[in-house]
Amino acid sequence: MFGIDTRQENIYEACAYSIVENALEGFNGTMFAYGQTGAGKTFTMVGDYKDPHLKGIIPRGFDHVITAI
């Protein structure tokens, strides 16, 4: 659980970075967003992909993979 003021990049680093790194090395990786309606799951996963500070986990993961390739 993260506070309302937590930055998207901090959430990515804490939760998804290692999953993407392991996937790049050939391991399976899954991130599952579960919670109450209105809790911020969609914003955390997608965010605003046009704003680099508000990009969610999915666009950051794509960027991570493309950069690694």
C-alpha positions in Angstrom: 0.0 0.0 0.0 1.3 3.4 -0.9 0.2 6.9 0.2 -1.8 9.3 -2.0 1.4 11.4 -2.5 3.5 8.6 -3.8 5.0 9.2 -7.3 4.3 6.8 -10.1 8.0 6.2 -10.7 8.4 5.1 -7.1 5.6 2.6 -7.4 7.2 1.2 -10.5 10.6 0.9 -8.9 9.2 -0.8 -5.8 6.7 -3.2 -7.5 7.4 -3.7 -11.1 11.0 -3.1 -11.9 12.3 -6.4 -10.7 9.4 -8.3 -12.4 10.3 -6.7 -15.8 14.0 -7.4 -15.2 13.3 -11.0 -14.4 11.0 -11.3 -17.5 13.9 -10.0 -19.6 16.0 -12.8 -18.3 13.4 -15.4 -19.3 11.3 -15.8 -16.1 7.5 -15.5 -16.0 6.2 -12.3 -14.4 2.8 -11.1 -13.5 1.4 -8.0 -11.8 -2.2 -8.2 -10.6 -4.1 -5.1 -9.6 -6.9 -5.9 -7.1 -8.9 -3.7 -4.9 -12.0 -1.6 -4.2 -13.6 0.4 -6.9 -12.1 3.9 -7.0 -8.9 2.9 -5.2 -6.7 4.0 -8.0 -5.9 0.7 -9.8 -6.3 2.0 -13.3 -4.4 5.2 -12.6 -1.5 3.2 -11.1 -1.4 0.7 -13.9 -2.0 3.1 -16.9 -1.7 6.6 -15.6 -1.3 9.4 -18.1 1.1 8.1 -20.7 1.6 11.5 -22.2 3.0 13.0 -19.0 6.3 11.4 -18.1 5.7 12.0 -14.4 2.2 10.4 -14.4 2.9 7.3 -16.6 1.7 4.2 -14.9 3.2 0.8 -14.6 2.2 -0.5 -18.0 3.8 2.3 -20.1 6.8 2.3 -17.9 7.2 -1.4 -18.3 7.0 -1.0 -22.1 9.7 1.7 -22.0 11.8 -0.6 -19.8 11.6 -3.5 -22.2 12.2 -1.4 -25.3 15.2 0.3 -23.7 16.6 -3.1 -22.7 16.2 -4.5 -26.2 
